[in-house]
Structures are given as structure tokens and as C-alpha cells.
Amino acid sequence: MTASTSAAGGRDTGAQEAGYEPDPRRWRALWVTLVAGFMSLLDVTIVAVALPTVQRDLGASPAQVQCVVSGYALTFALALVTAGRLGDALDRRRIFLLALGGFVVFSAACGAAPDITLLVAARLAQGLAAGFMAPQNSALIQQMFRGAERGRAFGFFGAIVGISSAAGPITGGVVLALASGAQGWRWIFYVNVPIGILAVLLGRRLLPRTRRSGRGRVDVPGVLLLGLGVLALMYPLVQADSGGLGRLWWLFPAGAAVLVVFVHWERRLVARHAQPLLDPRLFSTVRGYAVGAGIGTLYFVGFSGVWLVFALFYQHGLGFSPLRSGLAVTPFALGSASAAVVSGRLVERFGRLLTVCGLTGVLVGLGGTALLLRFVPLDVAPWVAAPVLFLGGVGGGFVVSPNITMTLRDVPVRMAGAAGGALQTGQRLGATLGTAALPGLFYLVLGRGHDYRGALVTALCAALVGMAASLALAVFDWQRDRRSSRPRGKCPDEAAHDPVHARHT
């Protein structure tokens, strides 16, 4: 970003903040949202290490036990945009607290499930609650913070996203190690209950209230169209282990067609000055939003599936326990956490360049890890790879939170929930694709020669392709910022005309 761009952006930001009065409790309130976000994202990956135990204890089939993971991811993604829009139209605080309470209840139901059918049903409900909670997190950050503080807050949020995804295997391993026995897996869900109850109590006290905007009508046709489109795209992916990609391939073009109809419908609502579920002008007018959403989606294609591949390699290839397997990838989580917190302070200065450097670090770190695990003797390979994996984690910490900040920085606060929901929907789609494709590729290579090293390297290289595409988009946006001296665009009908957030603009 050039100096002129930064200066222009600074003038614009200052104009927006003229009437902004910071809530003295905003930093304590932030930690409530971060804890809730950590739990919801951790539950995407933490269950994976317990699946063999769940299968034995409940007598489930492989397809049934896979639904424990994929069902959560599916309902999580389906709820995001609708939940974000409801938060914008009604009350983010109320929806957040209700969703968090539901997440706690359904976590307890998962832990108490007597059979696989009820466990899957509880996981579907738990994912739905997480999907309603997630977009309120980013929207509340935009509501409570401005300027450099917003960058710092998103830095913490990005750290949570990175840590929760990478820490799932080790956290699950620790819980299983402490709660030994055939039913120790239940504590993976029970651990959410006391933490969630405390977060609800603190949230009721600390989170800011919002007045209804008078824009409370929900675009029901848009909800149905978007839900059907996302479901059609995701369902074959979550059924990949049971042959869903080959059997349900026709859902991909069907889902794409439904999403085209959805876009047409939303544009029609905007032309009629009605309230759409997801305003298309976010992608066409708010500069950086569409590119940022693409960067996040492509990054999560590679990022999310990598941890399942590492777990398969360490546990099946090297005979590691779930705990030891999680410890082997801990350097990435540590690097990601440390860098993400710092990145929140740097994003206002370096802009998209920070994302470019971060993606480069991830490519170097994971690529170097793949080479070391391929050629270094197996008894020392995890130790030798640890510093390089830490480097990749540092790069990852400079990707997620700066990208969120750059993508959402010019979104009107009245649209923050829907915009954050759409951004996270893309990330969930990318994550679902990665978690379906990369382990599948790992097993494909393994089946040809029982070469665990070769399978690992092939899967990691496939992950790096998605991350390289994400880097290409980031470089494009960075170069565009350098060439342009004008500030980033504003979405029409800015929030100054919205009584809920007029004082913030």
C-alpha cells in the first residue's frame, strides 16, 4: 500500500470515527467472543482423533462415525450468512448469547449420547449453534472497535482461528490421555460445558447492546436459495469417504445453478430498495472484499486438510499416539499464535503486503516440512522438521487476521454480520473441500505402494497448490493498492443512515 493510499485511508477512517465513543468494557467483551469462537472452531477438528474410540464404543460404521465430523461442518456453514443477517437486523448480542447457550446444551447432549444416531443429531445441532454464533464474533469486533484497535482485535481473532484449527489434534489427544477408558471420548464434548456457561454469564454482563434498526425483515427466498446452493456444494464433499464425490457429482452443477439464481434474486431486491440477505454490492463496490474472500477460501482449502494428513502420517505411518501426533504439529500452532497477535498491530502499516509475506512463509514452512519428512530418517524427522513447521506457523499468523481486517475494514457496520458470515462461509467451503480431498489423495497414493512418506508429500504438495493460488490473489491485491492512490471504496448507503450505528460513522 502506497503512502498516498494509506493517507487517504487514514482521512477516511478519521471521518468515520468522528462520533465514535469506545465502550470501556470492549477488551473484556472481546475475550468472551474469542473464547466462544475458539470452542466452535476447535470442535471442527478436535473430534477427529477420537473417532476410532467413538466407533468402537458405539458400534458405529465408518460412514456413521464420519458424519460426527462432517455433519458439524455442514450445518456450521449453512447457518453463517443467515445468522449474520439476523444479527445485523436484530440484536447481535442476543443472537450470540442464544447461540452460545445452544452450543453448550448440544455439547452436553453429544457427550451423553447413548448411540451413534443421537450423537450425529446432537452434532448437527451443535454445528448449527456454532454457525449462528460465528458471524456475530466478527460483527461485534467491528461494532466495538475502530482504527488501529480494530486491527489489534482482529489480530487476536486471527490467532484464535489459527490456533483452534492447528490445536484440535493435540487438545483431543490430551483429553483422551486424561480421560482414559472406553468412554473417555465423551469429555471432548463435556469440556465445552463449564467454559461455555462462564462465557454466557460474562457475555450477558459485558457485550454491548444494539437497538433494532427497523430493517428486521428477513429475505426468506434468499435464505432458502443460499441454503440449498451451499448444501448442494458441500454434501458431496462431506460424503466423500463413502463415495459421495462419484455418486453425487451432479449436485455440484445443481448447486452452482441455484447460487446463480440466488445472486439474481439479491440484485433484484437491491434494485427494488429492499433488504437482501447478502448485498451483492459487498463484492462489487467494497474494494478488497471479493479478493479477500477468495484469499481466505483458497487458503483454507490447503490449511484445514493438512492437519488430518499429518495425523494419518504420524499415527498410522509412525505409530504415534494421538497425543504425540498432536505434539508433533504444535510448533505450527505456537508460531501462528505469536505472529497473529503481532500482525494486528502491523496490518495498518503494511496492509496486504503482510498477507503476501505470510502466505510465502506458509509455503516455505510446509514445503520444507514435506521435504524433511520425506528424506530425513524417521526417528528424528519430527524433531528436525519442528523449526521449519514453526516458520510455517509464523507465516500462517500473518495470513488469517490481516486478511480478515483487510477484507472487512470498509464494510458498513450495519452489514458486518452478513459480510462476516459470507467470508466464513467461503472459508468453511474451502476447509470442507480440503478435508475431503487431501486425506483422499493420501490414501490413494498409499494404496499404490504403502509409502507413507510419498503419500504425505503428495498430499502436502496438493495443499500448497491452493495456498499458492491464494498467494497469487494476495499479490494481485497488493500490487493494485500500490498502483492506486485513491482510498478503498465504500458500499452505497453507508451506515450513517442506519440509526443503530449512525454514531459510529
KAHUTA-V436637 format. One record per pair of residues at least 12 apart in sequence whose C-alpha atoms are under 6 Angstrom apart, sorted by the first residue. I is the first residue (numbers start at 1). J is the second residue. Records with the same first field share a line. If there is no record, write none. Layout:
BEGIN
I=J, J
END
This chain:
BEGIN
1=481, 482
2=482
4=485
5=485, 486, 487
8=487
9=487
16=505
17=505
19=503, 504
20=503, 504
29=206, 207
32=199
33=137
38=160, 164
40=130
41=164
42=164, 168
45=168
46=168, 169, 172
50=185
58=115
68=120
70=238
71=124
72=123, 124, 127
75=124, 127, 128
76=127, 128, 130, 131
77=425, 428
78=227
79=131, 132
80=131, 132, 421
81=418, 421, 422
83=132
84=135, 417, 418, 421
85=417, 418
87=417
88=414, 417
89=215, 216
90=212, 216
91=210
92=136
96=133
99=129, 132, 133
102=129
103=126, 129
104=193, 196
106=122, 126
107=189
108=190
110=122
111=186, 189, 190
135=417, 420, 421
136=417
139=416, 417
151=344
152=344, 345
154=401
155=340, 341, 343, 344, 401
156=341
158=340, 400, 401
159=337, 340
163=333
166=333
169=326
170=323, 326, 327
173=322, 323
174=323
211=500
213=500
219=276, 277
222=277
225=262
229=255, 258, 259
232=251, 255
233=252, 255
236=248
237=436
285=491
286=489, 490, 491
287=488, 489
288=407
289=407
292=407
293=423
295=470
296=427
297=426, 427, 430
298=466, 470
299=467, 470
300=427, 430, 431
301=430, 431, 433, 434
302=434, 463, 466
304=431
305=434, 435, 438
309=439
317=452
331=386, 389, 390
332=389, 390, 393
335=390, 393, 394
336=393, 394, 396, 397
339=394, 397
340=397, 398
343=398
347=402
352=478
353=478
355=398, 399
356=474
358=395, 396, 398, 399
359=395, 471
361=392, 395
362=392, 395, 396
365=388, 389, 391, 392
366=392
369=385
370=457
374=453
412=494, 495
414=495
438=459
441=459
442=455, 459
END
